[in-house]
Amino acid sequence: MTPLQLAARIVERSDDDTPADMVLRQTLFRRRGLSPADAEWVSRAVFSFFRWFRWLDPARPTEDRVQEAVGLAERFAGDPSSFSDGELIANALPDWVANHVSVTPELVRALQTEPALWLRCRPQFTEETGFRLRDVEPGPLPDSYRYFGSQDLYLDRGFQSGAFEIQDLASQAVGLVCNPRPPEIWWDTCAGEGGKTLHLSSLLNGRSLVWASDRAAWRLDRLRQRAGRARVFNYRAVHWDGGENPPTKTRFDGILVDAPCSGLGTWGRNPHSRWTTTENDVLELSEIQKRILNNVADSLKPGGRLIYSACTFTGAETALVAEWFTNERPEFETEAVMNPFLPDDPPVTEMQLWPQETGGNGMFIAAWRKT
Ligand SMILES: C[S@@+](CC[C@H](N)C(=O)[O-])C[C@H]1O[C@@H](n2cnc3c(N)ncnc32)[C@H](O)[C@@H]1O
């Protein structure tokens, strides 16, 4: 099978319940014999297909459409001005997005650009082992690097030994806003596969504990595997469904709610979800976010800090949820925190990180302190 045929087959197997990135990962795993260059071409082709989806004629065979999408991506990379702002705004995103977000030319141009790959290095570890990252340039955040190479980083010795993690810049910013300090004890309430748990644990230098919970047991299993690989031990993974009963009676110094959301901020990296996420998801998820924030509030010590993040930019899920929480829970005061991308600016109580400004995913972050 040629790389083009393989990409077309992945596209055809992707649907609302089977995300393209998952089909891609599974397919490339099964076909480990594929050359790195072919595997990279297939990934690019699949993501280009969904990024340029609305430009493609649905009546044409999938292979032709994949080939055309690759051509459009190359044209955009070589000459972005050959696409007008109006054309990009009309086609890059589903129409309902305009009900929730101010869709600017800068935003759509950022979402149509192939995203950079960001790493978070663990300085204590690299100092001890003398490990050096290759094919990287320092990024805008402390310990962040942009990767330019083409090897499979999951097989890299540094990744295998925990010298660095693959983590988007916006996610790294969330850990930096939390800024946990030993001996504080933190709760990462929607820990998923543990991207931010590992960062919090690293910022604590292994010297105090992070509780990590999620309602998806399989995600916690992945978290445990990742932590084992990275030799991270100062965490405790527990199941929690987001309901009224917290997983422990512990009162925390800090709580992170990295909430389930529509994920518009990741649509540059994961363009298939542009066409599977619905407007209804936005409204349902905003209610779930409020419930989770309300349910964790009592687990914070007086004086403790609550950080809310969501990798999206719909108002209904971000600023309006933060406003609702501030009104609902008067024992919480909004807290001004530094935007890690703008360390010289005055601190702010909430921030919207945009892909076109940071080079990473989109992310909203708000902070409170319990009085
Ligand atoms: C944005 S993701 C978390 C990403 C993770 N913090 C990371 O950095 O890798 C949101 C997580 O919330 C979890 N989730 C969804 N609904 C939930 C609920 N009602 N209660 C608790 N967790 C929930 C999902 O399983 C998902 O892992």
The ligand as an SDF file (V2000), in Angstrom:
LIG
                    3D

 27 29  0  0  0  0  0  0  0  0999 V2000
   -8.4370   18.5460   29.5490 C   0  0  0  0  0  0  0  0  0  0  0  0
   -8.4770   16.8630   29.9570 S   0  0  0  0  0  0  0  0  0  0  0  0
   -7.1800   16.7070   31.1250 C   0  0  0  0  0  0  0  0  0  0  0  0
   -5.7930   16.7750   30.5560 C   0  0  0  0  0  0  0  0  0  0  0  0
   -4.7280   16.5290   31.5960 C   0  0  0  0  0  0  0  0  0  0  0  0
   -4.8810   17.4220   32.7500 N   0  0  0  0  0  0  0  0  0  0  0  0
   -3.3240   16.6790   31.0400 C   0  0  0  0  0  0  0  0  0  0  0  0
   -2.6910   17.7140   31.2460 O   0  0  0  0  0  0  0  0  0  0  0  0
   -2.8520   15.7450   30.4050 O   0  0  0  0  0  0  0  0  0  0  0  0
   -9.8930   16.7420   30.9640 C   0  0  0  0  0  0  0  0  0  0  0  0
  -10.0360   15.4640   31.7470 C   0  0  0  0  0  0  0  0  0  0  0  0
  -11.2200   15.5490   32.4980 O   0  0  0  0  0  0  0  0  0  0  0  0
  -11.7490   14.2560   32.6480 C   0  0  0  0  0  0  0  0  0  0  0  0
  -13.1690   14.4060   32.9870 N   0  0  0  0  0  0  0  0  0  0  0  0
  -14.2110   14.5450   32.1690 C   0  0  0  0  0  0  0  0  0  0  0  0
  -15.3430   14.6910   32.8730 N   0  0  0  0  0  0  0  0  0  0  0  0
  -14.9900   14.6190   34.1610 C   0  0  0  0  0  0  0  0  0  0  0  0
  -15.7170   14.6870   35.3550 C   0  0  0  0  0  0  0  0  0  0  0  0
  -17.0280   14.8820   35.3600 N   0  0  0  0  0  0  0  0  0  0  0  0
  -15.0240   14.5610   36.5040 N   0  0  0  0  0  0  0  0  0  0  0  0
  -13.6930   14.3840   36.5170 C   0  0  0  0  0  0  0  0  0  0  0  0
  -12.9360   14.3130   35.3990 N   0  0  0  0  0  0  0  0  0  0  0  0
  -13.5940   14.4320   34.2420 C   0  0  0  0  0  0  0  0  0  0  0  0
  -11.4950   13.5810   31.3180 C   0  0  0  0  0  0  0  0  0  0  0  0
  -11.4470   12.1850   31.4920 O   0  0  0  0  0  0  0  0  0  0  0  0
  -10.1530   14.1960   30.9190 C   0  0  0  0  0  0  0  0  0  0  0  0
   -9.1050   13.3380   31.2770 O   0  0  0  0  0  0  0  0  0  0  0  0
  1  2  1  0
  2  3  1  0
  2 10  1  0
  3  4  1  0
  4  5  1  0
  5  6  1  0
  5  7  1  0
  7  8  2  0
  7  9  1  0
 10 11  1  0
 11 12  1  0
 11 26  1  0
 12 13  1  0
 13 14  1  0
 13 24  1  0
 14 15  1  0
 14 23  1  0
 15 16  2  0
 16 17  1  0
 17 18  1  0
 17 23  2  0
 18 19  1  0
 18 20  2  0
 20 21  1  0
 21 22  2  0
 22 23  1  0
 24 25  1  0
 24 26  1  0
 26 27  1  0
M  CHG  2   2   1   9  -1
M  END
$$$$
